[in-house]
Every structure is written in C-alpha cells, then in structure tokens.
Amino acid sequence: MKIKKLHKDAILPRYSSEGASGFDLFAYQDIKWEMEDGFWTATIKTGWAFEVDKEHGMFLLSRSGQGFNHLTHLANCVGLLDWDFSKQCLVKLICLKSTPPEIKKGQAICQAVILETPRMFFYVVDKLENENMVHDGFGSTDEAKK
C-alpha cells in the first residue's frame, strides 16, 4: 500500500503481532484533550495519507483496550477512508470518563483494516426473496431461541 508521509515525526503504521488483522496508527505527538458538548474529545493527525486500492476501503476501528480500560472510542465508531480520498487520515477519539487517558507520542490510537468494497447496483423490485424470513430483527432471533 502506498502511503505519503505528511509530518516528519509521523510513525509508520504497523501490525503489532503476527496474528493481528488490523494495523495500528500512532500519535506522532502528545495529545491534548478538549471538552466538547460535555465529552472529552481529541482530534489526532496521523501524519499520513493513504492510497487505498480501487474498490477497497480502509476501515478505522477502536483498539479494544481503549474501550475496556478507558471508556474511549472513535467518535464516529467506525471511520472509513474511501479509495478516492487522498488527504491526511485524522482520528477523533471521545472519552466517556470524567478524566481522559493520557496519549503520548508513539502510542497507538486506532487500528485499521483494508476490506474489499465491491460496487453494487440497485434494482427496484416488488418483492424481496428474503422478506418472508421468520425473524423481525432487533433481537427477535434471541426471542425465537427461548
């Protein structure tokens, strides 16, 4: 994957283990949190622009430790860099605790996975093949198991 370094201190993304499905993105400077509408938020520049392959997307996900240990996650829950986006990748975190965690230079701030996103075509029909399914969604399959 081609990536363009936009800040001299940007840290190269990397997989943190042999079995990692996602690669980590890092803070290249210490992060300052700000109070926004009653929540702590931090908008973090990664220092990188990514050239995602055509018909693929780069999905940004919270790191599990952020949520479990600090009640912190991506502000938009899942970020998406489309293949036609070529500007700097930004990460916005939101913290639900009264005191946000310290994020220092070099710390992983999120993880990303590249997934194929095939172009779909839409057809207006009068009936869907699956519209007579036995469940109604919103937890209904849990009720059916009882």
Helices and strands as residue ranges (DSSP letters): E 2-5, E 23-26, E 34-36, E 39-51, E 56-61, H 64-70, E 72-74, E 78-82, E 88-95, E 108-116, H 140-144
